[in-house]
Amino acid sequence: MRKYLIPLFLLSLASTAGAAERYVIDTKGMHAFITFKIMHLQYSWLAGRFDRFDGELLYDENNPANNSVKVNIDVASIDTNHALRDKHLRGKRFFEVEKYPKASFVSTGWVDRGNGKATLKGRFSLRGVTKDIEIDVTQIGAGKDPWGGFRRGFEGRTTLNLSDYAMNDGPMLGPLAEKVELWLSVEGVRQPQ
C-alpha cells in the first residue's frame, strides 16, 4: 500500500504546481503603469511614472497561496513631465541611477481577502535597500482579448517612506513629502503552458 502512496503524493504536487497560470505584464503594448504621487510643499501633489519596466505573475484562482509576482523597474525612466526635475531625481540625493539603475519587487506571499481583493506581500529593493512591503491588490477583470489571447488585470496601491530608501531631500519638499503613494495598473497576458 505504501508504495502506491508516494506516486500519488507526487502526482498531487504536480497537479497543484501546474494549476497556476503564468502571465507576462504587457509593457510592450503599454497596458501597464507604475505611477506615484508625493506632496509638494504641502500645497499640491507632484505626480510621475516609470516608463520602462517588466515583470510576470503566476495566478492560481483555486489556490491563491500559489500566486506570485516579480517586477523589475528601470528607475532612470522616471518621468514627472519636467526634464530638470527628472534630472534632479535621477541624481545622488534621490534615485542615484548610475549606481542603482534598477528597482525590483519579488513577492513573498498573497493573502486572499475575497471579492477579488488581496494583500500582496514582498521584498522591494530600491537604491541598494531592500524592505518588506505590502500592496493592496484588486482584480479588475479577466477574459479573452481581440487578438486570440487571454488577459488578467489588477490594480495595486501602497505607500513608501523616502527615508526607508536613504532619499534625503524630503524635508526640502515639506514634511508631508516623506510619504510616496504608488498606484499600479497591471495587465498580464497569459502564456502557453
Secondary structure by P-SEA (a helix, b strand, c coil): caaaaaaaaaaaaaaaaacbbbbccccccccccccccccccccbbbbcccccccccbbbbcccccccbbbbbbcccccccccaaaaaaaaccccccccccccccccccbbbbccccbbbbbbccccccbbbbbbbbbbbcccccccccbbbbbbccccccccccccccccccccccccbbbbbbbbbbbbccc
